[in-house]
Amino acid sequence: MRDQLHLGVVARTLLPLVLCTLTLLPHSILGNPSERDNVGSTALLQRVKRGWVWNQFFVLEEYTGLEPLYIGKLHSDMDKGDGSIKYILSGEGAGTTFTIDDSTGDIHAIQRLDREVKSQYALRAQARNRLTDRPLEPESEFIVKIQDINDNEPKFLDGPYVASVPEMSNIGTSVIQLTATDADDPTYGNSARVVYSILEGQPYFSVDAKTGVVRVSLADMDRETRENYTVVIQAKDMGGQLGGLAGTTTVNITLSDVNDNPPMFDQRLYQMSIPESAPVGSVVGRIWAKDRDIGVSAEMKYSIIDGDGRDTFDISTDPTNLFGIITVKKPLNFEVKPSYTLKIEGANTHLDPAYRHRGPFKDVTIVHVSVEDVDEPPLFDLHAYYVELPEDADIGTLLKTVSARDPDAANNTVRYSIERSTDPDKYFYIEITSGSLMTVRSLDREEVSWHNITVLAMEMNNPTQIASVSVNVKILDVNDNPPLLTHYLEAYVCENAKAGQLIQTVTAVDPDEPLSGHHFYYSLAPEAANNPNFTLRDNQDNTAWILTRRFGWSQQDQTVFYLPIFVSDSEQPVQTSTSTLTIRVCSCDQEGNVMSCNAEAYSLPTSLSRGALIAILACIFVLLGES
């Protein structure tokens, strides 16, 4: 059997490509490396015992002819030329990209081939009997390899580019590296070998022809002179030779700022003013030491380094860290000091050691602050007044003389009055011109112990200018109230009570408040001093005990006793009172708990005074009313 392989128009190029073909054949055809070493490259061309032989076909990409591109011819030595053999093509692109004449075995490409889309096609061929469709030979594979032509220009896939480099950078400083991609075969010729060049941007920048690194090529480029540059870079294949394809991209380069410029005030002297009434913290004005740099390189810090106003004013940096804000630190007074001078320094906060020789990075200016006169309200000589006054003070007593003056240069006359809402009961009066504060009503510490009044001072020539001051009057205690017994003035005695038994502890209260504290004295009223039934013991601790003087108590004999008690205090003048204690006779159990009491009235001996009898009768009426 004779094998034939027809390569058509590409047969002329087969011989120079034999070695390339050997390297491009897949491992399934070439075998593993050890086999190649043992057998040698000639084994690849050794014939296989069959009716026809396959091999590789080569075709150039991008064929633009009008006729289908002839690839090659398949032929079996069993083909007698009588049309009894039918050639069949299958595999990648069969029927769509490649066709075969089933009678002659001629293979054509009917689609335009692009190596960058697909570099090779694996096809299978078989010869069959046209009548019986039986295969005459085993199916064999062959490869159609697309040969590259330089049909793709280099492309910058990420362009246009944006880059930055510090101003004043040295020559050779790297800015950015660009990479152009060429879709052509890098292993075949120079179609994909790219060379870079700069078309726009000289003399400021350059590009490395091999690496695509853009570098600074001019020293001392100043951002403050020019900040932005547009650089056009070209990438050309074929190693940059004539006829190579080229692509370009744009690099927008910005010079980033460095602190190479010192700040400078645009004025050597600033004039500012502020009203004397401005509160602490008020803004006087703003200054700015301008810096041609930007960002952190232009940030400032301001300080008052000298001047007679360094203790009265303060300066801080605004939120942008650019401006100095002058504020009031202490209250102002035009009449005391009408103007101030400040010496202020502004300095950069972020210094670059590489540019210290361009300094100093600070500047000084003078600020003159004028204090404006304001019509101020009267000013009292004290922030508040405190007065102590005894509650028995006579009407018309002078408490205090308040004093206010007009702080302005005009020194207008001041008139005084009381804010009536602070003295609704009108205990006090103030003399309109002198400011003398006096009482006009009797005082009672037990009713009102403090009087907090507000005195107003008004300028005669400008009634809108009004000042106020608080006068706190403490009413001092005078012993003008007698002590009185507390609790219900009732007690009981059990029928089984013994002599000397405690039946009641009495105490007294006094609304007065002596400085040394209360000390009360207790005794039976003179008319009851020799009472045969009860006695009183002063405990010397502001309490007293009521004790029985006998035993044998009986409700049938007498159910109620009235005991007058005399109480006095220890202050001058001494105050006294007499109170009557009602004592009932009750039936009690063994533990002294009351079981029943009789409300029958009882009269003390006829020796009682008229006042005592009246008190006893009043108590009897009360008891009868309750029953």
DATA-V769929 format. One line per field, one symbol per residue. phi: phi as a letter, one per 40 degrees, with the letter a starting at -180 (. if undefined). psi: psi as a letter, one per 30 degrees, with the letter a starting at -180 (. if undefined). burial: I if it has 24 or more other ideal C-beta (glycine too) atoms within 12 Angstrom, else O. Layout:
phi: ???
psi: ???
burial: ???
This chain:
phi: .bcbbbbgccccbcccbdccccccccccccgcdccccccgcccccccccacabcacbbaccgcbcccdcccibbabccccgcgcbbcbbahcgcgbcbbbccccgcbbcbbccbcccacabbbbbabbccccgcccbccbbabbbcccbcbbccbccbccbbaaaccgcccgccbabbbbbbcccccbgbcbcbbbabcbhcccbbbccccgccbcbbcfcbcccabbbbbbbbbbcfggccgccbbbabbcbbcccbcbbccaccbcabbbaacccccdgcccabbaccbccbgccbcbbbacbahcbcccbbbbccdcgbbbbcbcbbdbadccacaabbbbbbbccbbbdcbdcccccaababbbbccccbcccdbccbcabbbbaccccccgcccabcabbcccccfccbbbabccccaccfcbabccbcgcbbcbacbacccbcbbbbbbbbbcccacccbbbacbbbccccbcbbccbcbgccbaabccccbcgccbabbbbbaccbcccgcabbbacddcbcbcccbbbbccgbgbabbbcbabgcacccabbbbbcbbbbbbcbccbbabbbccbbcbcbcccgccbabbcccabcdcccccccccccccccccccccc
psi: kkkkjkgbfffffeefgeeeeeffklffeflleeeeeeelffffgkkkjlflklakkkkklhkglflkkkeakkkkffjggggfkkkkklakgkfeeklkjfefgkklkflkkjefekflkjlkkkklkeefgkkflkklllkjkkkkligklkkjfglllkllkklgllkfkkelkkkkkkfljffjagegjkkklkekflgellkkeefgkklkgklhkkefekekkkkkkkkkaggglkflkklllkjjkkjlkligkllkkfkfkkkllkkffklkfkkeaklkjkkfllbffgklkkkjfllfgfffllklklffgelkjklkelkljefejfllkkjkkkkkfjkjffgfffakhllklkkkkkkkkkjllljlflflkkkkkkfgklkgkkeljlklljflffhlkkkllkjfffifghflkkkeefgkklkglkkjefejfkjjlkkkkkkefiffjkllkkjjjkkkkkigklkkkaakhlllkkfgklkgkkfkkkllljflikeglkjlkklklefgehkfellkjjfghgllkjllfaahkkfeekfkkkjkkkklaglkkkkllkkkkkkkklklafggkkelkkgklkkllffkleeeeeeeeeeeeeeeee.
burial: OOIOIIIIIIOOOIOOIOOOIOOIIOOOIOOOOOOOOOOOOOOIOOOOOOIIIIIIIIIIIOIOOOOOIIIIIIIIOIIOOOOOIIIIIOIOIIOOIIIIOIOIIIIIIOIOIIIIOOIIIIIIIIIIOOOOOOOIIOOIIIIIIIIIIIIIIIIIOOIOIOIIIIIIIOOOIIIIOIIIOIIIIOOIOIIIIIIIIIOOIOOIIIIIOOOIIIIIIIOOIOIOOOOOIIIIIIIIIIIOOOOIIIIIIIIIIIIIIIIIIIIIIOOOOIOIIIOIOIOOOIOIIIIIIIIIIIOOIIIIIIIIOOIOIOOIIIIIIOOOIIIIIIIIIOOIIIOOOOIIIIIIIIIIIOIIOOIOOOOOIIIIIIIIIOIOOOIIIIIIOOOOIOIOIOIOIOOOIOIIOIIIIIIIOOOIOIIIIIOOOIIOOOIIIIOOOOIOIIIOOOIIIOOOOOIIIIIIIIIOOOOOIIIIIIIIIOIOIIIIIIIIIOOOIIIIIIIIIOOOIIIIIIIIOIOIOIOOOIIIIIIIIOIIOOIOIIIIIIOOOIIIIIIIIOOOIOIOOIIIIIIIIIIIIIIOOOIIIIIIIIIIIIIOOOOOOOOOIIIOOIOIOOOIOOOIOOIIOOIIOOIOOOO
